[in-house]
Amino acid sequence: MGFFDKAKAVRLQSHLGKYLVADDDEETVRQSRNGSSSKARWTVEYVEGKSNVIRLKSCHGLYLTATEEAFLLGATGRKVRQTLPAKKMNSSIEWEPIKEGLYVKLRTSEGKFLRGNGGPPPWRNSVTHDIPHRTATQDWVLWGVDIVDITLSDTASLSSSLSASSTFSSLQDGYSPSPDRDSPVAYLSRMNGSAFIKQAENGNASVKPSPGMEFFRKAKSVRLRSHHQKYLIAERDEETVIQDRSGTSKHAKWTVELVEGVDNLVRLKSCCGKYLTAIDDQFLLGMTGQKVVQSLPRKLDSKVEWEPIREGFQVRLKTRYGNYLRANGGLPPWRNSVTHDIPHIHQDWILWEVDTIEIRPPSPKKVERSESLDEDLSSSSFQLRTPSQHESCDSFGGSPVKYEGRVIHYHVADDDGNVDDGIEGHSFNFKGQNVEELTQKLEEETELTNITVCSKNKINGKLYPLRLGLPPNNATMHVVVVPSTSRVELS
């Protein structure tokens, strides 16, 4: 219940990165990438006398319901719908949240779990309740919880002209989720925290920015993934910072340094030994965004320090001057660029997911100095070697990074089936076990539908669809994605 204790409304994001939405037919429940729609907002109701279950009400005033109707004849999954019980509330609209790491599983009274399905139609984007038995689909019952509204104390006097509760209510009334606006919680997190707390000093609850240091405190190195599903990359020129889909590159790795004497700031060092730096130069003349670069200043000052502010399962990285690290989209030159700014639209562009690559080793225990220790040290000869800058840029350093699964390199063929091997393709880390899951992942990566995944014969250049299982031992694969519009005849 930890995710829902003070939640008034939430969004639920499946393992596939899609949101649970209530369709306009006031019956169907499915998954969609449009998390800004009001259809992705679910009001939380607590069940009297049952502290471990909740009800979820859609924007249409109907409840998320686990029905007995089979989704497909002969398959195990059962339908999940929006309903309004005719006589009384029953257990079919009650869900028990079970925390699993940073996610929750929502269990029905019969022991089944809310599941966001993937795969080809009709499974794709569907939502059922089931007990998954396949290892590959265990993650499909995990949901991320984004709090849209929170419940505040109503003990303050209603006659108060400026109370925290009335201020928050006005935000709720005018709130319409969109990519260009924060949720009320996020908005209040950006407000001057002390000003809002003063409004609540008479006993009202206060909303404070969530700490984000837990993402970095135990991390030795991380990757940062933007809202566009691209990684923060330190370019080879040792100055530029961009976004790119190649998260397996060493240039996506950032070493975390904790700022001594301050418990809410970090520095991020690239593989080239330079720091992620917010400078004052404008990215484009006349625009508000300012440049973010790699630099190695003589003195480590506030320009290389970032304050992580948690928002759900993501963080915003704030400069000491109030700007945020922003991953830009749109047309060139904005596409794939990284700036720092205070955004008035595209609020999601300042949200980053943190992937921990290496864990920070525990600090060694302090031992008392003794004569025997002095003798051991004096009789021992050893030499510490500091790696050069060239070495730090060309190798990860320290213990090797362990990636689960296999690396998939892919190109997208044109309408005639041609592939330009001279252009560097894209790559990603894949944990699946079969061709069906690989096809689904590639559709998400390329944003294409009904693709065919092929291998290319190095001798004659022909494309052959993958039909058998994947190579053993998580071997690296090179594949070609053939869109449904392609006119090529596959062998």
VOLUMDREN-57409 format. One record per residue (C-alpha): residue number from 1; residue in one letter; x, y, z. Coordinates in nm, 3 decimals. Last residue first. Example, Ala and Ser with C-alpha at 12.3 -4.5 7.8 and 13.67 -1.06 7.14 Angstrom:
! VOLUMDREN-57409
<2; "s"; <1.367; -0.106; 0.714>> <1; "a"; <1.230; -0.450; 0.780>> 
! end
This chain:
! VOLUMDREN-57409
<491; "s"; <1.401; -1.595; -4.898>> <490; "l"; <1.230; -1.259; -4.855>> <489; "e"; <1.090; -1.077; -5.155>> <488; "v"; <1.156; -0.704; -5.118>> <487; "r"; <0.868; -0.461; -5.165>> <486; "s"; <0.900; -0.307; -4.818>> <485; "t"; <0.590; -0.143; -4.672>> <484; "s"; <0.570; -0.397; -4.386>> <483; "p"; <0.911; -0.277; -4.268>> <482; "v"; <1.217; -0.507; -4.288>> <481; "v"; <1.437; -0.485; -3.977>> <480; "v"; <1.784; -0.628; -4.036>> <479; "v"; <1.972; -0.823; -3.771>> <478; "h"; <2.318; -0.844; -3.616>> <477; "m"; <2.325; -1.060; -3.303>> <476; "t"; <2.557; -1.083; -3.001>> <475; "a"; <2.560; -1.429; -2.841>> <474; "n"; <2.340; -1.478; -2.536>> <473; "n"; <2.481; -1.830; -2.486>> <472; "p"; <2.267; -1.983; -2.761>> <471; "p"; <2.158; -1.825; -3.092>> <470; "l"; <1.790; -1.722; -3.103>> <469; "g"; <1.524; -1.978; -3.185>> <468; "l"; <1.405; -2.055; -3.537>> <467; "r"; <1.211; -1.836; -3.777>> <466; "l"; <1.433; -1.535; -3.839>> <465; "p"; <1.351; -1.408; -4.186>> <464; "y"; <1.629; -1.443; -4.447>> <463; "l"; <1.768; -1.142; -4.632>> <462; "k"; <2.001; -1.188; -4.928>> <461; "g"; <2.348; -1.033; -4.939>> <460; "n"; <2.500; -1.322; -5.138>> <459; "i"; <2.794; -1.407; -4.912>> <458; "k"; <2.720; -1.223; -4.586>> <457; "n"; <2.367; -1.362; -4.571>> <456; "k"; <2.161; -1.106; -4.384>> <455; "s"; <1.940; -1.201; -4.089>> <454; "c"; <1.580; -1.091; -4.080>> <453; "v"; <1.318; -0.950; -3.846>> <452; "t"; <0.990; -0.883; -4.025>> <451; "i"; <0.791; -0.578; -3.922>> <450; "n"; <0.417; -0.557; -3.859>> <449; "t"; <0.448; -0.215; -3.695>> <448; "l"; <0.723; 0.047; -3.684>> <447; "e"; <0.821; 0.261; -3.385>> <446; "t"; <1.185; 0.157; -3.446>> <445; "e"; <1.268; 0.066; -3.084>> <444; "e"; <0.916; -0.047; -2.992>> <443; "e"; <0.887; -0.257; -3.307>> <442; "l"; <1.233; -0.394; -3.233>> <441; "k"; <1.120; -0.506; -2.888>> <440; "q"; <0.814; -0.681; -3.032>> <439; "t"; <1.022; -0.862; -3.291>> <438; "l"; <1.272; -0.971; -3.024>> <437; "e"; <0.986; -1.105; -2.811>> <436; "e"; <0.855; -1.311; -3.103>> <435; "v"; <1.204; -1.430; -3.199>> <434; "n"; <1.264; -1.592; -2.859>> <433; "q"; <1.433; -1.560; -2.521>> <432; "g"; <1.418; -1.197; -2.421>> <431; "k"; <1.681; -0.998; -2.231>> <430; "f"; <1.787; -0.761; -2.508>> <429; "n"; <2.043; -0.481; -2.474>> <428; "f"; <2.025; -0.222; -2.750>> <427; "s"; <2.192; -0.133; -3.077>> <426; "h"; <2.159; 0.109; -3.364>> <425; "g"; <2.333; 0.101; -3.698>> <424; "e"; <2.653; 0.269; -3.812>> <423; "i"; <2.623; 0.369; -4.176>> <422; "g"; <2.842; 0.188; -4.426>> <421; "d"; <2.617; -0.117; -4.410>> <420; "d"; <2.349; 0.072; -4.604>> <419; "v"; <2.069; -0.182; -4.621>> <418; "n"; <1.851; -0.237; -4.927>> <417; "g"; <1.517; -0.414; -4.902>> <416; "d"; <1.357; -0.212; -5.179>> <415; "d"; <1.138; -0.016; -4.937>> <414; "d"; <1.441; 0.063; -4.720>> <413; "a"; <1.593; -0.177; -4.468>> <412; "v"; <1.629; -0.079; -4.104>> <411; "h"; <1.963; -0.170; -3.945>> <410; "y"; <2.014; -0.362; -3.620>> <409; "h"; <2.267; -0.453; -3.353>> <408; "i"; <2.128; -0.663; -3.066>> <407; "v"; <2.341; -0.708; -2.753>> <406; "r"; <2.257; -1.010; -2.536>> <405; "g"; <2.099; -1.067; -2.198>> <404; "e"; <2.218; -0.912; -1.874>> <403; "y"; <2.494; -0.660; -1.891>> <402; "k"; <2.793; -0.682; -1.660>> <401; "v"; <3.016; -0.377; -1.663>> <400; "p"; <3.378; -0.470; -1.605>> <399; "s"; <3.532; -0.388; -1.268>> <398; "g"; <3.740; -0.075; -1.256>> <397; "g"; <3.791; 0.118; -1.577>> <396; "f"; <3.533; 0.156; -1.852>> <395; "s"; <3.792; 0.173; -2.122>> <394; "d"; <3.883; 0.407; -2.403>> <393; "c"; <3.823; 0.737; -2.229>> <392; "s"; <3.992; 0.646; -1.903>> <391; "e"; <4.289; 0.502; -2.090>> <390; "h"; <4.346; 0.821; -2.287>> <389; "q"; <4.322; 1.026; -1.968>> <388; "s"; <4.601; 0.819; -1.816>> <387; "p"; <4.539; 0.558; -1.552>> <386; "t"; <4.697; 0.620; -1.212>> <385; "r"; <4.925; 0.339; -1.100>> <384; "l"; <4.986; 0.274; -0.733>> <383; "q"; <5.319; 0.110; -0.653>> <382; "f"; <5.399; -0.143; -0.385>> <381; "s"; <5.682; -0.226; -0.153>> <380; "s"; <5.615; -0.385; 0.181>> <379; "s"; <5.861; -0.371; 0.470>> <378; "s"; <5.748; -0.026; 0.582>> <377; "l"; <5.380; -0.120; 0.563>> <376; "d"; <5.423; -0.438; 0.765>> <375; "e"; <5.636; -0.260; 1.023>> <374; "d"; <5.382; 0.020; 1.062>> <373; "l"; <5.104; -0.238; 1.104>> <372; "s"; <5.303; -0.413; 1.375>> <371; "e"; <5.353; -0.082; 1.554>> <370; "s"; <4.983; -0.017; 1.558>> <369; "r"; <4.740; 0.224; 1.390>> <368; "e"; <4.382; 0.160; 1.483>> <367; "v"; <4.165; 0.034; 1.204>> <366; "k"; <3.897; 0.225; 1.011>> <365; "k"; <3.654; 0.004; 0.825>> <364; "p"; <3.668; 0.031; 0.449>> <363; "s"; <3.388; 0.232; 0.282>> <362; "p"; <3.141; 0.008; 0.104>> <361; "p"; <3.191; -0.038; -0.272>> <360; "r"; <2.977; 0.190; -0.495>> <359; "i"; <2.756; -0.025; -0.716>> <358; "e"; <2.825; -0.028; -1.089>> <357; "i"; <2.588; 0.016; -1.383>> <356; "t"; <2.292; 0.180; -1.208>> <355; "d"; <2.025; 0.283; -1.458>> <354; "v"; <1.871; 0.624; -1.378>> <353; "e"; <1.561; 0.736; -1.568>> <352; "w"; <1.554; 1.103; -1.656>> <351; "l"; <1.279; 1.367; -1.655>> <350; "i"; <1.356; 1.712; -1.797>> <349; "w"; <1.184; 1.642; -2.130>> <348; "d"; <0.865; 1.542; -1.952>> <347; "q"; <0.781; 1.910; -1.888>> <346; "h"; <0.744; 1.971; -2.259>> <345; "i"; <0.623; 2.330; -2.212>> <344; "h"; <0.733; 2.603; -1.973>> <343; "p"; <1.079; 2.453; -1.937>> <342; "i"; <1.335; 2.600; -1.696>> <341; "d"; <1.656; 2.538; -1.890>> <340; "h"; <1.966; 2.325; -1.928>> <339; "t"; <2.054; 2.182; -2.269>> <338; "v"; <2.095; 1.844; -2.439>> <337; "s"; <2.058; 1.794; -2.815>> <336; "n"; <1.916; 1.479; -2.972>> <335; "r"; <1.683; 1.682; -3.200>> <334; "w"; <1.709; 2.055; -3.137>> <333; "p"; <1.925; 2.126; -3.445>> <332; "p"; <1.733; 1.958; -3.600>> <331; "l"; <1.358; 1.894; -3.561>> <330; "g"; <1.182; 1.794; -3.243>> <329; "g"; <1.328; 1.654; -2.923>> <328; "n"; <1.538; 1.800; -2.646>> <327; "a"; <1.680; 1.627; -2.338>> <326; "r"; <1.681; 1.882; -2.056>> <325; "l"; <1.902; 1.916; -1.750>> <324; "y"; <1.709; 2.157; -1.528>> <323; "n"; <1.765; 2.522; -1.437>> <322; "g"; <1.743; 2.651; -1.078>> <321; "y"; <2.080; 2.825; -1.039>> <320; "r"; <2.256; 2.540; -0.856>> <319; "t"; <2.164; 2.318; -1.149>> <318; "k"; <1.874; 2.077; -1.122>> <317; "l"; <1.871; 1.715; -1.237>> <316; "r"; <1.514; 1.585; -1.253>> <315; "v"; <1.468; 1.227; -1.147>> <314; "q"; <1.256; 0.927; -1.246>> <313; "f"; <1.063; 0.655; -1.065>> <312; "g"; <0.804; 0.898; -0.930>> <311; "e"; <0.963; 1.242; -0.944>> <310; "r"; <1.289; 1.254; -0.749>> <309; "i"; <1.497; 1.568; -0.742>> <308; "p"; <1.868; 1.513; -0.812>> <307; "e"; <2.079; 1.827; -0.747>> <306; "w"; <2.359; 1.872; -0.998>> <305; "e"; <2.710; 2.014; -0.950>> <304; "v"; <2.947; 2.084; -1.239>> <303; "k"; <2.858; 2.453; -1.271>> <302; "s"; <2.869; 2.493; -0.891>> <301; "d"; <3.250; 2.483; -0.881>> <300; "l"; <3.523; 2.223; -0.919>> <299; "k"; <3.830; 2.440; -0.960>> <298; "r"; <4.062; 2.405; -1.257>> <297; "p"; <3.762; 2.319; -1.470>> <296; "l"; <3.746; 1.991; -1.664>> <295; "s"; <3.460; 2.023; -1.909>> <294; "q"; <3.194; 1.819; -2.084>> <293; "v"; <2.911; 2.032; -2.219>> <292; "v"; <2.556; 2.151; -2.148>> <291; "k"; <2.456; 2.463; -2.339>> <290; "q"; <2.178; 2.701; -2.248>> <289; "g"; <1.813; 2.679; -2.354>> <288; "t"; <1.617; 3.006; -2.364>> <287; "m"; <1.628; 3.071; -2.736>> <286; "g"; <1.727; 3.397; -2.906>> <285; "l"; <2.056; 3.264; -3.038>> <284; "l"; <2.067; 2.886; -3.009>> <283; "f"; <2.244; 2.685; -2.737>> <282; "q"; <2.306; 2.998; -2.534>> <281; "d"; <2.634; 3.005; -2.343>> <280; "d"; <2.600; 3.014; -1.962>> <279; "i"; <2.751; 2.671; -1.891>> <278; "a"; <2.601; 2.364; -1.725>> <277; "t"; <2.878; 2.104; -1.697>> <276; "l"; <2.886; 1.723; -1.705>> <275; "y"; <3.242; 1.663; -1.589>> <274; "k"; <3.543; 1.536; -1.781>> <273; "g"; <3.740; 1.213; -1.737>> <272; "c"; <3.687; 1.095; -2.093>> <271; "c"; <3.444; 0.827; -1.975>> <270; "s"; <3.224; 1.109; -1.848>> <269; "k"; <3.212; 1.241; -1.491>> <268; "l"; <2.884; 1.325; -1.317>> <267; "r"; <2.896; 1.542; -1.003>> <266; "v"; <2.639; 1.498; -0.730>> <265; "l"; <2.449; 1.718; -0.485>> <264; "n"; <2.204; 1.652; -0.200>> <263; "d"; <2.423; 1.555; 0.099>> <262; "v"; <2.674; 1.840; 0.092>> <261; "g"; <3.001; 1.822; 0.289>> <260; "e"; <3.187; 1.640; 0.013>> <259; "v"; <3.005; 1.638; -0.320>> <258; "l"; <2.934; 1.279; -0.420>> <257; "e"; <3.098; 1.172; -0.745>> <256; "v"; <2.907; 0.946; -0.985>> <255; "t"; <3.081; 0.809; -1.293>> <254; "w"; <2.880; 0.848; -1.611>> <253; "k"; <2.853; 0.568; -1.869>> <252; "a"; <2.682; 0.642; -2.200>> <251; "h"; <3.019; 0.694; -2.371>> <250; "k"; <3.107; 0.333; -2.291>> <249; "s"; <2.845; 0.235; -2.548>> <248; "t"; <2.576; -0.012; -2.441>> <247; "g"; <2.311; 0.262; -2.420>> <246; "s"; <2.319; 0.318; -2.794>> <245; "r"; <1.993; 0.509; -2.839>> <244; "d"; <2.168; 0.846; -2.849>> <243; "q"; <2.138; 1.181; -2.673>> <242; "i"; <2.407; 1.451; -2.687>> <241; "v"; <2.693; 1.607; -2.488>> <240; "t"; <2.976; 1.777; -2.676>> <239; "e"; <3.321; 1.845; -2.527>> <238; "e"; <3.542; 1.537; -2.527>> <237; "d"; <3.530; 1.523; -2.912>> <236; "r"; <3.432; 1.159; -2.862>> <235; "e"; <3.082; 1.257; -2.749>> <234; "a"; <2.960; 1.209; -2.393>> <233; "i"; <2.618; 1.047; -2.427>> <232; "l"; <2.298; 1.083; -2.224>> <231; "y"; <2.085; 0.790; -2.334>> <230; "k"; <1.775; 0.783; -2.553>> <229; "q"; <1.427; 0.662; -2.462>> <228; "h"; <1.279; 1.000; -2.563>> <227; "h"; <1.197; 1.073; -2.196>> <226; "s"; <1.571; 1.055; -2.133>> <225; "r"; <1.788; 0.768; -2.012>> <224; "l"; <2.078; 0.836; -1.777>> <223; "r"; <2.342; 0.563; -1.733>> <222; "v"; <2.512; 0.519; -1.400>> <221; "s"; <2.845; 0.472; -1.223>> <220; "k"; <2.954; 0.419; -0.863>> <219; "a"; <2.598; 0.409; -0.736>> <218; "k"; <2.517; 0.384; -0.366>> <217; "r"; <2.415; 0.748; -0.316>> <216; "f"; <2.300; 0.798; -0.674>> <215; "f"; <1.935; 0.690; -0.706>> <214; "e"; <1.878; 0.748; -0.332>> <213; "m"; <1.984; 1.109; -0.392>> <212; "g"; <1.650; 1.195; -0.546>> <211; "p"; <1.473; 1.348; -0.249>> <210; "s"; <1.105; 1.422; -0.312>> <209; "p"; <1.030; 1.793; -0.327>> <208; "k"; <0.810; 1.886; -0.033>> <207; "v"; <0.432; 1.895; -0.006>> <206; "s"; <0.299; 2.008; 0.328>> <205; "a"; <0.016; 1.870; 0.537>> <204; "n"; <-0.190; 2.128; 0.721>> <203; "g"; <-0.124; 2.185; 1.087>> <202; "n"; <-0.113; 2.562; 1.112>> <201; "e"; <0.224; 2.578; 0.932>> <200; "a"; <0.064; 2.475; 0.601>> <199; "q"; <0.097; 2.806; 0.416>> <198; "k"; <0.449; 2.836; 0.557>> <197; "i"; <0.526; 2.500; 0.395>> <196; "f"; <0.435; 2.645; 0.057>> <195; "a"; <0.671; 2.936; 0.095>> <194; "s"; <0.948; 2.712; 0.231>> <193; "g"; <0.930; 2.480; -0.070>> <192; "n"; <0.956; 2.755; -0.329>> <191; "m"; <0.749; 2.595; -0.599>> <190; "r"; <0.901; 2.326; -0.822>> <189; "s"; <0.779; 2.045; -0.597>> <188; "l"; <0.439; 2.213; -0.599>> <187; "y"; <0.424; 2.168; -0.975>> <186; "a"; <0.537; 1.806; -0.951>> <185; "v"; <0.264; 1.728; -0.699>> <184; "p"; <0.003; 1.915; -0.903>> <183; "s"; <0.099; 1.710; -1.211>> <182; "d"; <0.323; 1.901; -1.445>> <181; "r"; <0.215; 2.059; -1.770>> <180; "d"; <0.334; 2.042; -2.129>> <179; "p"; <0.299; 1.667; -2.176>> <178; "s"; <-0.065; 1.699; -2.073>> <177; "p"; <-0.268; 1.627; -1.763>> <176; "s"; <-0.559; 1.864; -1.708>> <175; "y"; <-0.534; 2.035; -1.373>> <174; "g"; <-0.755; 2.333; -1.307>> <173; "d"; <-0.955; 2.175; -1.028>> <172; "q"; <-0.649; 2.001; -0.882>> <171; "l"; <-0.448; 2.321; -0.870>> <170; "s"; <-0.733; 2.502; -0.700>> <169; "s"; <-0.752; 2.220; -0.449>> <168; "f"; <-0.381; 2.258; -0.369>> <167; "t"; <-0.422; 2.625; -0.284>> <166; "s"; <-0.732; 2.552; -0.083>> <165; "s"; <-0.552; 2.281; 0.114>> <164; "a"; <-0.245; 2.491; 0.178>> <163; "s"; <-0.450; 2.774; 0.318>> <162; "l"; <-0.487; 3.124; 0.187>> <161; "s"; <-0.807; 3.294; 0.294>> <160; "s"; <-0.863; 3.072; 0.594>> <159; "s"; <-1.236; 3.046; 0.650>> <158; "l"; <-1.235; 2.673; 0.587>> <157; "s"; <-1.020; 2.627; 0.896>> <156; "a"; <-0.747; 2.370; 0.852>> <155; "t"; <-0.814; 2.007; 0.941>> <154; "d"; <-0.854; 1.897; 0.580>> <153; "s"; <-0.526; 1.706; 0.557>> <152; "l"; <-0.410; 1.655; 0.199>> <151; "t"; <-0.467; 1.362; -0.035>> <150; "i"; <-0.225; 1.348; -0.329>> <149; "d"; <-0.288; 1.401; -0.698>> <148; "v"; <-0.106; 1.260; -1.003>> <147; "i"; <0.106; 0.993; -0.833>> <146; "d"; <0.294; 0.786; -1.091>> <145; "v"; <0.289; 0.413; -1.009>> <144; "g"; <0.501; 0.169; -1.209>> <143; "w"; <0.336; -0.163; -1.279>> <142; "l"; <0.468; -0.520; -1.277>> <141; "v"; <0.241; -0.799; -1.409>> <140; "w"; <0.417; -0.808; -1.749>> <139; "d"; <0.751; -0.866; -1.578>> <138; "q"; <0.679; -1.238; -1.540>> <137; "t"; <0.621; -1.267; -1.915>> <136; "a"; <0.955; -1.415; -2.025>> <135; "t"; <0.962; -1.655; -1.730>> <134; "r"; <0.640; -1.815; -1.847>> <133; "h"; <0.385; -1.902; -1.578>> <132; "p"; <0.190; -1.576; -1.564>> <131; "i"; <-0.104; -1.585; -1.320>> <130; "d"; <-0.383; -1.391; -1.494>> <129; "h"; <-0.574; -1.068; -1.517>> <128; "t"; <-0.602; -0.907; -1.858>> <127; "v"; <-0.496; -0.586; -2.033>> <126; "s"; <-0.450; -0.562; -2.411>> <125; "n"; <-0.188; -0.343; -2.578>> <124; "r"; <-0.075; -0.633; -2.805>> <123; "w"; <-0.262; -0.955; -2.734>> <122; "p"; <-0.488; -0.930; -3.041>> <121; "p"; <-0.247; -0.866; -3.201>> <120; "p"; <0.125; -0.961; -3.177>> <119; "g"; <0.318; -0.962; -2.849>> <118; "g"; <0.266; -0.758; -2.534>> <117; "n"; <0.021; -0.785; -2.246>> <116; "g"; <-0.018; -0.556; -1.945>> <115; "r"; <-0.124; -0.788; -1.662>> <114; "l"; <-0.333; -0.731; -1.350>> <113; "f"; <-0.257; -1.027; -1.126>> <112; "k"; <-0.454; -1.336; -1.018>> <111; "g"; <-0.495; -1.447; -0.657>> <110; "e"; <-0.874; -1.481; -0.656>> <109; "s"; <-0.923; -1.156; -0.460>> <108; "t"; <-0.734; -0.979; -0.739>> <107; "r"; <-0.367; -0.886; -0.719>> <106; "l"; <-0.208; -0.562; -0.837>> <105; "k"; <0.170; -0.604; -0.862>> <104; "v"; <0.376; -0.304; -0.767>> <103; "y"; <0.703; -0.154; -0.887>> <102; "l"; <1.018; -0.001; -0.738>> <101; "g"; <1.117; -0.331; -0.576>> <100; "e"; <0.814; -0.556; -0.571>> <99; "k"; <0.531; -0.404; -0.369>> <98; "i"; <0.203; -0.591; -0.359>> <97; "p"; <-0.107; -0.375; -0.419>> <96; "e"; <-0.432; -0.564; -0.348>> <95; "w"; <-0.708; -0.484; -0.595>> <94; "e"; <-1.082; -0.464; -0.530>> <93; "i"; <-1.331; -0.427; -0.816>> <92; "s"; <-1.416; -0.799; -0.838>> <91; "s"; <-1.443; -0.812; -0.457>> <90; "n"; <-1.788; -0.658; -0.451>> <89; "m"; <-1.944; -0.313; -0.422>> <88; "k"; <-2.318; -0.335; -0.409>> <87; "k"; <-2.619; -0.359; -0.637>> <86; "a"; <-2.539; -0.272; -0.999>> <85; "p"; <-2.160; -0.272; -0.980>> <84; "l"; <-2.024; 0.001; -1.211>> <83; "t"; <-1.788; -0.144; -1.469>> <82; "q"; <-1.464; -0.071; -1.654>> <81; "r"; <-1.312; -0.390; -1.789>> <80; "v"; <-1.041; -0.652; -1.733>> <79; "k"; <-1.083; -0.969; -1.934>> <78; "r"; <-0.945; -1.307; -1.836>> <77; "g"; <-0.610; -1.457; -1.940>> <76; "t"; <-0.579; -1.837; -1.955>> <75; "a"; <-0.623; -1.894; -2.327>> <74; "g"; <-0.866; -2.148; -2.476>> <73; "l"; <-1.110; -1.886; -2.605>> <72; "l"; <-0.945; -1.547; -2.586>> <71; "f"; <-1.003; -1.285; -2.316>> <70; "a"; <-1.198; -1.528; -2.101>> <69; "e"; <-1.488; -1.370; -1.909>> <68; "e"; <-1.468; -1.397; -1.529>> <67; "t"; <-1.425; -1.022; -1.486>> <66; "a"; <-1.155; -0.826; -1.298>> <65; "t"; <-1.292; -0.473; -1.269>> <64; "l"; <-1.137; -0.125; -1.284>> <63; "y"; <-1.427; 0.087; -1.162>> <62; "l"; <-1.640; 0.337; -1.354>> <61; "g"; <-1.664; 0.715; -1.296>> <60; "h"; <-1.576; 0.794; -1.657>> <59; "c"; <-1.230; 0.923; -1.557>> <58; "s"; <-1.162; 0.572; -1.425>> <57; "k"; <-1.202; 0.453; -1.066>> <56; "l"; <-0.944; 0.231; -0.896>> <55; "r"; <-1.046; 0.044; -0.581>> <54; "i"; <-0.800; -0.035; -0.303>> <53; "v"; <-0.692; -0.329; -0.087>> <52; "n"; <-0.470; -0.384; 0.219>> <51; "s"; <-0.648; -0.177; 0.485>> <50; "k"; <-0.980; -0.353; 0.449>> <49; "g"; <-1.248; -0.225; 0.692>> <48; "e"; <-1.354; 0.052; 0.456>> <47; "v"; <-1.201; 0.010; 0.112>> <46; "y"; <-0.983; 0.301; 0.002>> <45; "e"; <-1.057; 0.470; -0.329>> <44; "v"; <-0.783; 0.579; -0.571>> <43; "t"; <-0.883; 0.782; -0.879>> <42; "w"; <-0.730; 0.658; -1.202>> <41; "r"; <-0.584; 0.894; -1.464>> <40; "a"; <-0.479; 0.742; -1.799>> <39; "k"; <-0.809; 0.847; -1.961>> <38; "s"; <-0.724; 1.209; -1.871>> <37; "s"; <-0.464; 1.187; -2.147>> <36; "s"; <-0.101; 1.276; -2.073>> <35; "g"; <0.005; 0.911; -2.048>> <34; "n"; <-0.036; 0.862; -2.420>> <33; "r"; <0.174; 0.548; -2.470>> <32; "s"; <-0.143; 0.338; -2.451>> <31; "q"; <-0.251; 0.019; -2.275>> <30; "r"; <-0.609; -0.114; -2.265>> <29; "v"; <-0.934; -0.110; -2.068>> <28; "t"; <-1.262; -0.134; -2.258>> <27; "e"; <-1.600; -0.051; -2.104>> <26; "e"; <-1.673; 0.320; -2.098>> <25; "d"; <-1.662; 0.332; -2.481>> <24; "d"; <-1.425; 0.624; -2.431>> <23; "d"; <-1.141; 0.390; -2.335>> <22; "a"; <-0.995; 0.368; -1.985>> <21; "v"; <-0.615; 0.379; -1.999>> <20; "l"; <-0.333; 0.184; -1.831>> <19; "y"; <-0.012; 0.348; -1.951>> <18; "k"; <0.262; 0.210; -2.175>> <17; "g"; <0.633; 0.161; -2.102>> <16; "l"; <0.620; -0.214; -2.174>> <15; "h"; <0.657; -0.295; -1.803>> <14; "s"; <0.324; -0.121; -1.754>> <13; "q"; <0.268; 0.233; -1.635>> <12; "l"; <-0.014; 0.308; -1.392>> <11; "r"; <-0.124; 0.670; -1.346>> <10; "v"; <-0.247; 0.782; -1.007>> <9; "a"; <-0.518; 0.980; -0.828>> <8; "k"; <-0.581; 1.064; -0.462>> <7; "a"; <-0.259; 0.908; -0.339>> <6; "k"; <-0.170; 0.926; 0.029>> <5; "d"; <-0.124; 0.557; 0.104>> <4; "f"; <-0.115; 0.445; -0.263>> <3; "f"; <0.253; 0.369; -0.325>> <2; "g"; <0.303; 0.228; 0.026>> <1; "m"; <0.000; 0.000; 0.000>> 
! end
